[in-house]
Amino acid sequence: MAELIDNAELRRQLDAGVQLVEVLPEEDYRDLHLPGAVNIPLKELDANTTAGLDKANPVVVYCWDYL
């Protein structure tokens, strides 16, 4: 289930072992990602590209939005 979280909640979840996935294109990921995030561009997000994620731990998916 998708849920919007704030920075404090993200920090709590990171401390608890959540996996962090950045969905921007690779070029943007290099410049903008949070420490520890893995890059899976949104257009490539599928069962194959997420196979390396730990299914036992939650995942936070994010992107940088300039709006």
Backbone as ProteinMPNN parsed JSONL, in Angstrom:
{"seq_chain_A": "MAELIDNAELRRQLDAGVQLVEVLPEEDYRDLHLPGAVNIPLKELDANTTAGLDKANPVVVYCWDYL", "coords_chain_A": {"N_chain_A": [[0.839, -1.169, 0.0], [0.622, 2.176, -0.88], [1.977, 5.057, 0.687], [2.331, 8.346, 1.776], [5.149, 9.765, 3.282], [6.92, 11.731, 5.747], [10.121, 13.446, 6.252], [11.055, 12.8, 8.857], [9.723, 10.395, 9.393], [10.758, 8.835, 7.348], [13.454, 8.689, 8.147], [13.134, 7.216, 10.537], [12.177, 4.806, 9.468], [14.345, 4.08, 7.826], [16.265, 3.612, 9.786], [15.134, 1.345, 10.82], [15.608, -0.487, 8.865], [14.459, -0.311, 6.304], [14.295, -0.583, 2.726], [15.567, 1.526, 0.205], [14.529, 2.965, -2.749], [15.279, 4.737, -5.597], [13.629, 6.24, -8.26], [14.271, 7.814, -10.451], [15.697, 8.572, -13.738], [18.912, 7.135, -14.586], [20.977, 9.099, -14.935], [20.072, 11.324, -13.463], [19.839, 10.137, -10.974], [22.524, 9.741, -10.249], [23.276, 12.331, -9.527], [21.385, 13.152, -7.614], [20.507, 11.27, -5.666], [19.562, 9.828, -2.474], [21.72, 8.834, 0.215], [22.537, 5.406, 0.227], [20.432, 4.591, -1.351], [19.085, 2.583, -3.99], [19.062, 2.495, -7.545], [16.357, 2.222, -9.631], [15.056, 2.925, -12.457], [11.874, 4.43, -13.095], [10.556, 3.736, -15.504], [11.601, 1.26, -15.894], [10.822, -0.286, -13.835], [9.886, -3.278, -12.651], [9.059, -6.789, -12.186], [11.44, -8.142, -12.765], [13.514, -6.183, -12.445], [13.263, -5.579, -9.786], [13.897, -7.857, -8.495], [16.189, -8.225, -6.944], [15.671, -7.015, -4.531], [15.035, -7.305, -1.03], [12.522, -9.303, -0.138], [11.449, -9.591, 2.366], [11.658, -7.238, 3.717], [10.386, -3.889, 4.07], [9.9, -1.44, 1.411], [10.831, 1.785, 0.397], [9.925, 3.927, -2.066], [11.053, 6.564, -4.063], [11.289, 9.792, -5.69], [12.944, 12.68, -6.984], [11.395, 15.726, -7.22], [10.944, 18.584, -9.066], [8.883, 20.369, -8.95]], "CA_chain_A": [[0.0, 0.0, 0.0], [1.386, 3.419, -0.961], [1.741, 5.991, 1.779], [3.221, 9.496, 1.792], [5.785, 9.925, 4.586], [7.782, 12.908, 5.84], [11.535, 13.138, 6.492], [11.225, 12.144, 10.158], [9.271, 9.008, 9.253], [11.747, 8.152, 6.505], [14.618, 8.411, 9.007], [12.754, 6.108, 11.427], [12.101, 3.584, 8.672], [15.71, 3.716, 7.431], [16.888, 3.033, 10.978], [14.525, 0.026, 11.023], [16.06, -1.393, 7.812], [13.723, -0.215, 5.053], [15.076, -0.454, 1.499], [15.294, 2.797, -0.434], [14.64, 2.866, -4.207], [15.129, 5.995, -6.343], [13.086, 5.857, -9.567], [14.659, 8.73, -11.523], [16.661, 8.018, -14.697], [20.251, 6.948, -14.019], [21.754, 10.344, -14.915], [19.589, 12.117, -12.341], [20.183, 9.385, -9.761], [23.926, 10.016, -9.898], [23.386, 13.666, -8.939], [20.349, 13.525, -6.649], [19.994, 10.211, -4.788], [19.854, 9.785, -1.05], [22.693, 7.783, 0.546], [21.999, 4.067, 0.432], [19.358, 4.281, -2.296], [19.396, 1.904, -5.238], [18.374, 3.119, -8.671], [15.564, 1.44, -10.581], [14.243, 3.94, -13.134], [10.45, 4.124, -13.106], [10.193, 3.063, -16.756], [12.151, -0.097, -15.853], [10.366, -0.911, -12.592], [9.074, -4.471, -12.885], [9.462, -7.935, -11.364], [12.852, -8.47, -13.009], [14.428, -5.182, -11.89], [13.128, -5.56, -8.33], [14.191, -9.198, -7.982], [17.268, -8.161, -5.966], [15.217, -6.445, -3.268], [14.694, -8.268, 0.014], [11.054, -9.369, -0.034], [11.055, -9.61, 3.78], [11.758, -5.888, 4.271], [9.631, -2.867, 3.331], [10.607, -0.631, 0.42], [10.391, 3.149, 0.166], [10.235, 4.352, -3.43], [10.966, 8.009, -4.121], [11.964, 10.51, -6.77], [13.104, 14.107, -6.757], [10.438, 16.457, -8.053], [11.284, 19.994, -9.076], [7.678, 21.205, -8.915]], "C_chain_A": [[0.893, 1.244, 0.0], [0.977, 4.358, 0.156], [2.77, 7.114, 1.689], [3.802, 9.639, 3.194], [6.664, 11.176, 4.564], [9.214, 12.471, 6.165], [11.762, 12.404, 7.807], [10.816, 10.675, 10.084], [10.235, 8.214, 8.384], [12.963, 7.781, 7.339], [14.319, 7.234, 9.932], [12.749, 4.791, 10.669], [13.478, 3.134, 8.199], [16.445, 3.064, 8.598], [16.368, 1.627, 11.255], [14.852, -0.946, 9.886], [15.292, -1.35, 6.507], [14.694, -0.078, 3.873], [14.627, 0.8, 0.762], [15.556, 2.674, -1.932], [14.329, 4.221, -4.831], [14.696, 5.63, -7.761], [13.375, 6.859, -10.69], [15.561, 8.021, -12.527], [18.072, 8.02, -14.096], [21.061, 8.24, -13.921], [21.37, 11.21, -13.717], [19.923, 11.45, -11.007], [21.6, 9.718, -9.315], [24.068, 11.341, -9.161], [22.494, 13.886, -7.723], [19.965, 12.474, -5.618], [20.387, 10.389, -3.327], [20.864, 8.67, -0.781], [21.996, 6.45, 0.816], [20.9, 3.666, -0.532], [19.9, 3.496, -3.483], [18.561, 2.55, -6.339], [17.671, 2.065, -9.511], [14.663, 2.461, -11.264], [12.786, 3.494, -13.274], [10.035, 3.366, -14.356], [10.698, 1.629, -16.807], [11.668, -0.885, -14.634], [9.422, -2.076, -12.909], [9.606, -5.614, -12.03], [10.932, -8.291, -11.554], [13.796, -7.485, -12.334], [14.336, -5.092, -10.37], [13.474, -6.905, -7.692], [15.278, -9.188, -6.913], [16.876, -7.55, -4.638], [14.831, -7.555, -2.303], [13.184, -8.249, 0.236], [10.563, -9.355, 1.415], [11.079, -8.221, 4.415], [10.98, -4.892, 3.423], [10.535, -2.071, 2.393], [9.98, 0.761, 0.392], [10.862, 3.526, -1.221], [10.057, 5.878, -3.484], [11.592, 8.539, -5.402], [12.038, 11.979, -6.38], [12.182, 14.824, -7.707], [10.728, 17.94, -7.943], [10.07, 20.904, -8.983], [7.507, 21.903, -7.602]], "O_chain_A": [[1.821, 1.34, 0.803], [-0.193, 4.448, 0.526], [3.962, 6.847, 1.54], [3.065, 9.639, 4.181], [7.096, 11.625, 3.502], [9.487, 11.282, 6.331], [12.575, 11.482, 7.866], [11.487, 9.811, 10.648], [10.498, 7.043, 8.659], [13.453, 6.656, 7.241], [15.159, 6.349, 10.095], [13.253, 3.781, 11.16], [13.758, 1.935, 8.17], [17.162, 2.081, 8.415], [17.067, 0.809, 11.852], [14.429, -2.101, 9.925], [15.442, -2.246, 5.677], [15.783, 0.479, 4.017], [13.434, 1.096, 0.705], [16.661, 2.323, -2.346], [13.254, 4.782, -4.621], [15.334, 4.793, -8.4], [12.787, 6.763, -11.767], [16.133, 6.978, -12.21], [18.377, 8.816, -13.208], [21.759, 8.457, -12.93], [22.237, 11.762, -13.039], [20.249, 12.126, -10.032], [21.842, 9.951, -8.13], [24.898, 11.458, -8.259], [22.809, 14.725, -6.879], [19.146, 12.77, -4.748], [21.398, 11.011, -2.999], [20.861, 7.659, -1.483], [21.0, 6.385, 1.537], [20.474, 2.51, -0.532], [21.028, 3.714, -3.924], [17.482, 3.084, -6.082], [18.296, 1.141, -10.032], [13.621, 2.828, -10.721], [12.508, 2.324, -13.538], [9.232, 2.436, -14.269], [10.274, 0.857, -17.667], [12.071, -2.031, -14.436], [8.301, -1.871, -13.376], [10.52, -5.412, -11.23], [11.597, -8.699, -10.602], [14.777, -7.897, -11.715], [15.252, -4.574, -9.731], [13.353, -7.065, -6.477], [15.289, -10.066, -6.05], [17.673, -7.563, -3.7], [14.359, -8.615, -2.715], [12.641, -7.269, 0.747], [9.378, -9.128, 1.66], [10.58, -8.04, 5.525], [10.917, -5.027, 2.202], [11.755, -2.033, 2.555], [8.757, 0.901, 0.367], [12.054, 3.455, -1.523], [9.052, 6.415, -3.016], [12.322, 7.834, -6.1], [11.273, 12.448, -5.538], [12.196, 14.542, -8.905], [10.755, 18.491, -6.842], [10.233, 22.124, -8.942], [6.541, 22.643, -7.417]]}, "name": "protein", "num_of_chains": 1, "seq": "MAELIDNAELRRQLDAGVQLVEVLPEEDYRDLHLPGAVNIPLKELDANTTAGLDKANPVVVYCWDYL"}
